[in-house]
């Protein structure tokens, strides 16, 4: 069976309709001299820098009242940013690349999570007693991913084709990331791609095992999530963007060197047991908006038709930041 390659992205018409109203005239709220900035993102470790920035008062130092809200998916965050429910969002770089390819006016303003092969935070899982041992064993099988244009799908396709499999024969199916280990254990799918903390939680059940660290197939080091906004919001609020990115860099540097001190932050935000966070591989928080960490993702996205044509990673970054 051929894989379903229908792209998952915010529709251009819906996004531009939203941008034609609220985003051109952003609803800036000022409280006690601070500018309120509502931020949306998936509740995983690459959000920890913002959580620490809020707790420590770093954002307030730069005149911002940042309010972080969890969301269920990158596309939901992107829709929220397009409609100005969020002024800033966090999403995977592959969906942002796909959105750029469809002409949506999003711009990356700061790095979020980096994937590093020496400390992998993502993996392709199979059932503990599965006969699947190598990439070719997945030909013709069903693999669960969060979305058809997310980093899990992109990394899995690349890993299959680099290691003797054939991604064109695989059926990719969308399942909420947190539900993927159970879907594998119950035999509803043959494999699935997840990241932390779902990776550690799934392995702890003993029902699934790691087949491969599939993110390695994109690059040994790359930006897998990023903070973004719309071009219109960035143009109308340069001081907000400057304050947010400056505070975020300071927060990321702290989080990278203080994992123990930030366990409770991400555990509470993601509704996790702190003991699980303590065991899992922590994400490296990005501190530099380096286009070289995005370009491998763009190149892979072009190869698998997540976006129609290649472009320079600097085009995805707000001018003056990259």
Secondary structure as a PSIPRED ss2 file (coil, helix, strand):
# PSIPRED VFORMAT (PSIPRED V4.0)

   1 X C   1.000  0.000  0.000
   2 X C   1.000  0.000  0.000
   3 X C   1.000  0.000  0.000
   4 X C   1.000  0.000  0.000
   5 X C   1.000  0.000  0.000
   6 X C   1.000  0.000  0.000
   7 X C   1.000  0.000  0.000
   8 X C   1.000  0.000  0.000
   9 X C   1.000  0.000  0.000
  10 X C   1.000  0.000  0.000
  11 X C   1.000  0.000  0.000
  12 X H   0.000  1.000  0.000
  13 X H   0.000  1.000  0.000
  14 X H   0.000  1.000  0.000
  15 X H   0.000  1.000  0.000
  16 X H   0.000  1.000  0.000
  17 X H   0.000  1.000  0.000
  18 X H   0.000  1.000  0.000
  19 X H   0.000  1.000  0.000
  20 X H   0.000  1.000  0.000
  21 X H   0.000  1.000  0.000
  22 X H   0.000  1.000  0.000
  23 X H   0.000  1.000  0.000
  24 X C   1.000  0.000  0.000
  25 X C   1.000  0.000  0.000
  26 X C   1.000  0.000  0.000
  27 X C   1.000  0.000  0.000
  28 X C   1.000  0.000  0.000
  29 X E   0.000  0.000  1.000
  30 X E   0.000  0.000  1.000
  31 X E   0.000  0.000  1.000
  32 X C   1.000  0.000  0.000
  33 X C   1.000  0.000  0.000
  34 X E   0.000  0.000  1.000
  35 X E   0.000  0.000  1.000
  36 X E   0.000  0.000  1.000
  37 X E   0.000  0.000  1.000
  38 X E   0.000  0.000  1.000
  39 X E   0.000  0.000  1.000
  40 X E   0.000  0.000  1.000
  41 X E   0.000  0.000  1.000
  42 X E   0.000  0.000  1.000
  43 X C   1.000  0.000  0.000
  44 X C   1.000  0.000  0.000
  45 X H   0.000  1.000  0.000
  46 X H   0.000  1.000  0.000
  47 X H   0.000  1.000  0.000
  48 X H   0.000  1.000  0.000
  49 X H   0.000  1.000  0.000
  50 X H   0.000  1.000  0.000
  51 X H   0.000  1.000  0.000
  52 X H   0.000  1.000  0.000
  53 X H   0.000  1.000  0.000
  54 X H   0.000  1.000  0.000
  55 X H   0.000  1.000  0.000
  56 X H   0.000  1.000  0.000
  57 X C   1.000  0.000  0.000
  58 X H   0.000  1.000  0.000
  59 X H   0.000  1.000  0.000
  60 X H   0.000  1.000  0.000
  61 X H   0.000  1.000  0.000
  62 X C   1.000  0.000  0.000
  63 X C   1.000  0.000  0.000
  64 X E   0.000  0.000  1.000
  65 X E   0.000  0.000  1.000
  66 X E   0.000  0.000  1.000
  67 X E   0.000  0.000  1.000
  68 X E   0.000  0.000  1.000
  69 X E   0.000  0.000  1.000
  70 X E   0.000  0.000  1.000
  71 X E   0.000  0.000  1.000
  72 X C   1.000  0.000  0.000
  73 X C   1.000  0.000  0.000
  74 X H   0.000  1.000  0.000
  75 X H   0.000  1.000  0.000
  76 X H   0.000  1.000  0.000
  77 X H   0.000  1.000  0.000
  78 X H   0.000  1.000  0.000
  79 X H   0.000  1.000  0.000
  80 X H   0.000  1.000  0.000
  81 X H   0.000  1.000  0.000
  82 X H   0.000  1.000  0.000
  83 X C   1.000  0.000  0.000
  84 X C   1.000  0.000  0.000
  85 X C   1.000  0.000  0.000
  86 X C   1.000  0.000  0.000
  87 X C   1.000  0.000  0.000
  88 X E   0.000  0.000  1.000
  89 X E   0.000  0.000  1.000
  90 X E   0.000  0.000  1.000
  91 X E   0.000  0.000  1.000
  92 X E   0.000  0.000  1.000
  93 X H   0.000  1.000  0.000
  94 X H   0.000  1.000  0.000
  95 X H   0.000  1.000  0.000
  96 X H   0.000  1.000  0.000
  97 X H   0.000  1.000  0.000
  98 X H   0.000  1.000  0.000
  99 X H   0.000  1.000  0.000
 100 X H   0.000  1.000  0.000
 101 X H   0.000  1.000  0.000
 102 X C   1.000  0.000  0.000
 103 X C   1.000  0.000  0.000
 104 X C   1.000  0.000  0.000
 105 X C   1.000  0.000  0.000
 106 X E   0.000  0.000  1.000
 107 X E   0.000  0.000  1.000
 108 X E   0.000  0.000  1.000
 109 X E   0.000  0.000  1.000
 110 X E   0.000  0.000  1.000
 111 X E   0.000  0.000  1.000
 112 X C   1.000  0.000  0.000
 113 X E   0.000  0.000  1.000
 114 X E   0.000  0.000  1.000
 115 X E   0.000  0.000  1.000
 116 X E   0.000  0.000  1.000
 117 X H   0.000  1.000  0.000
 118 X H   0.000  1.000  0.000
 119 X H   0.000  1.000  0.000
 120 X C   1.000  0.000  0.000
 121 X C   1.000  0.000  0.000
 122 X E   0.000  0.000  1.000
 123 X E   0.000  0.000  1.000
 124 X E   0.000  0.000  1.000
 125 X E   0.000  0.000  1.000
 126 X E   0.000  0.000  1.000
 127 X E   0.000  0.000  1.000
 128 X C   1.000  0.000  0.000
 129 X C   1.000  0.000  0.000
 130 X C   1.000  0.000  0.000
 131 X C   1.000  0.000  0.000
 132 X C   1.000  0.000  0.000
 133 X C   1.000  0.000  0.000
 134 X C   1.000  0.000  0.000
 135 X H   0.000  1.000  0.000
 136 X H   0.000  1.000  0.000
 137 X H   0.000  1.000  0.000
 138 X H   0.000  1.000  0.000
 139 X C   1.000  0.000  0.000
 140 X C   1.000  0.000  0.000
 141 X C   1.000  0.000  0.000
 142 X E   0.000  0.000  1.000
 143 X E   0.000  0.000  1.000
 144 X E   0.000  0.000  1.000
 145 X E   0.000  0.000  1.000
 146 X C   1.000  0.000  0.000
 147 X C   1.000  0.000  0.000
 148 X C   1.000  0.000  0.000
 149 X C   1.000  0.000  0.000
 150 X C   1.000  0.000  0.000
 151 X H   0.000  1.000  0.000
 152 X H   0.000  1.000  0.000
 153 X H   0.000  1.000  0.000
 154 X H   0.000  1.000  0.000
 155 X H   0.000  1.000  0.000
 156 X H   0.000  1.000  0.000
 157 X H   0.000  1.000  0.000
 158 X H   0.000  1.000  0.000
 159 X H   0.000  1.000  0.000
 160 X H   0.000  1.000  0.000
 161 X H   0.000  1.000  0.000
 162 X H   0.000  1.000  0.000
 163 X C   1.000  0.000  0.000
 164 X C   1.000  0.000  0.000
 165 X C   1.000  0.000  0.000
 166 X C   1.000  0.000  0.000
 167 X H   0.000  1.000  0.000
 168 X H   0.000  1.000  0.000
 169 X H   0.000  1.000  0.000
 170 X C   1.000  0.000  0.000
 171 X E   0.000  0.000  1.000
 172 X E   0.000  0.000  1.000
 173 X E   0.000  0.000  1.000
 174 X E   0.000  0.000  1.000
 175 X C   1.000  0.000  0.000
 176 X C   1.000  0.000  0.000
 177 X H   0.000  1.000  0.000
 178 X H   0.000  1.000  0.000
 179 X H   0.000  1.000  0.000
 180 X H   0.000  1.000  0.000
 181 X H   0.000  1.000  0.000
 182 X H   0.000  1.000  0.000
 183 X H   0.000  1.000  0.000
 184 X H   0.000  1.000  0.000
 185 X H   0.000  1.000  0.000
 186 X C   1.000  0.000  0.000
 187 X C   1.000  0.000  0.000
 188 X C   1.000  0.000  0.000
 189 X C   1.000  0.000  0.000
 190 X C   1.000  0.000  0.000
 191 X E   0.000  0.000  1.000
 192 X E   0.000  0.000  1.000
 193 X E   0.000  0.000  1.000
 194 X E   0.000  0.000  1.000
 195 X E   0.000  0.000  1.000
 196 X C   1.000  0.000  0.000
 197 X C   1.000  0.000  0.000
 198 X H   0.000  1.000  0.000
 199 X H   0.000  1.000  0.000
 200 X H   0.000  1.000  0.000
 201 X H   0.000  1.000  0.000
 202 X H   0.000  1.000  0.000
 203 X H   0.000  1.000  0.000
 204 X H   0.000  1.000  0.000
 205 X C   1.000  0.000  0.000
 206 X C   1.000  0.000  0.000
 207 X C   1.000  0.000  0.000
 208 X E   0.000  0.000  1.000
 209 X E   0.000  0.000  1.000
 210 X E   0.000  0.000  1.000
 211 X E   0.000  0.000  1.000
 212 X E   0.000  0.000  1.000
 213 X C   1.000  0.000  0.000
 214 X H   0.000  1.000  0.000
 215 X H   0.000  1.000  0.000
 216 X H   0.000  1.000  0.000
 217 X H   0.000  1.000  0.000
 218 X C   1.000  0.000  0.000
 219 X C   1.000  0.000  0.000
 220 X C   1.000  0.000  0.000
 221 X E   0.000  0.000  1.000
 222 X E   0.000  0.000  1.000
 223 X E   0.000  0.000  1.000
 224 X C   1.000  0.000  0.000
 225 X E   0.000  0.000  1.000
 226 X E   0.000  0.000  1.000
 227 X E   0.000  0.000  1.000
 228 X E   0.000  0.000  1.000
 229 X E   0.000  0.000  1.000
 230 X E   0.000  0.000  1.000
 231 X H   0.000  1.000  0.000
 232 X H   0.000  1.000  0.000
 233 X H   0.000  1.000  0.000
 234 X H   0.000  1.000  0.000
 235 X H   0.000  1.000  0.000
 236 X H   0.000  1.000  0.000
 237 X C   1.000  0.000  0.000
 238 X H   0.000  1.000  0.000
 239 X H   0.000  1.000  0.000
 240 X H   0.000  1.000  0.000
 241 X H   0.000  1.000  0.000
 242 X H   0.000  1.000  0.000
 243 X H   0.000  1.000  0.000
 244 X H   0.000  1.000  0.000
 245 X H   0.000  1.000  0.000
 246 X H   0.000  1.000  0.000
 247 X H   0.000  1.000  0.000
 248 X H   0.000  1.000  0.000
 249 X H   0.000  1.000  0.000
 250 X H   0.000  1.000  0.000
 251 X H   0.000  1.000  0.000
 252 X H   0.000  1.000  0.000
 253 X H   0.000  1.000  0.000
 254 X H   0.000  1.000  0.000
 255 X H   0.000  1.000  0.000
 256 X H   0.000  1.000  0.000
 257 X H   0.000  1.000  0.000
 258 X C   1.000  0.000  0.000
 259 X C   1.000  0.000  0.000
 260 X H   0.000  1.000  0.000
 261 X H   0.000  1.000  0.000
 262 X H   0.000  1.000  0.000
 263 X H   0.000  1.000  0.000
 264 X H   0.000  1.000  0.000
 265 X H   0.000  1.000  0.000
 266 X H   0.000  1.000  0.000
 267 X H   0.000  1.000  0.000
 268 X H   0.000  1.000  0.000
 269 X H   0.000  1.000  0.000
 270 X C   1.000  0.000  0.000
 271 X C   1.000  0.000  0.000
 272 X C   1.000  0.000  0.000
 273 X C   1.000  0.000  0.000
 274 X H   0.000  1.000  0.000
 275 X H   0.000  1.000  0.000
 276 X H   0.000  1.000  0.000
 277 X H   0.000  1.000  0.000
 278 X H   0.000  1.000  0.000
 279 X H   0.000  1.000  0.000
 280 X C   1.000  0.000  0.000
 281 X C   1.000  0.000  0.000
 282 X C   1.000  0.000  0.000
 283 X C   1.000  0.000  0.000
 284 X E   0.000  0.000  1.000
 285 X E   0.000  0.000  1.000
 286 X C   1.000  0.000  0.000
 287 X C   1.000  0.000  0.000
 288 X C   1.000  0.000  0.000
 289 X C   1.000  0.000  0.000
 290 X C   1.000  0.000  0.000
 291 X C   1.000  0.000  0.000
 292 X H   0.000  1.000  0.000
 293 X H   0.000  1.000  0.000
 294 X H   0.000  1.000  0.000
 295 X H   0.000  1.000  0.000
 296 X H   0.000  1.000  0.000
 297 X H   0.000  1.000  0.000
 298 X H   0.000  1.000  0.000
 299 X H   0.000  1.000  0.000
 300 X H   0.000  1.000  0.000
 301 X H   0.000  1.000  0.000
 302 X H   0.000  1.000  0.000
 303 X H   0.000  1.000  0.000
 304 X C   1.000  0.000  0.000
 305 X C   1.000  0.000  0.000
 306 X C   1.000  0.000  0.000
 307 X C   1.000  0.000  0.000
 308 X C   1.000  0.000  0.000
 309 X C   1.000  0.000  0.000
 310 X C   1.000  0.000  0.000
 311 X C   1.000  0.000  0.000
 312 X C   1.000  0.000  0.000
 313 X H   0.000  1.000  0.000
 314 X H   0.000  1.000  0.000
 315 X H   0.000  1.000  0.000
 316 X H   0.000  1.000  0.000
 317 X E   0.000  0.000  1.000
 318 X C   1.000  0.000  0.000
 319 X C   1.000  0.000  0.000
 320 X C   1.000  0.000  0.000
 321 X C   1.000  0.000  0.000
 322 X C   1.000  0.000  0.000
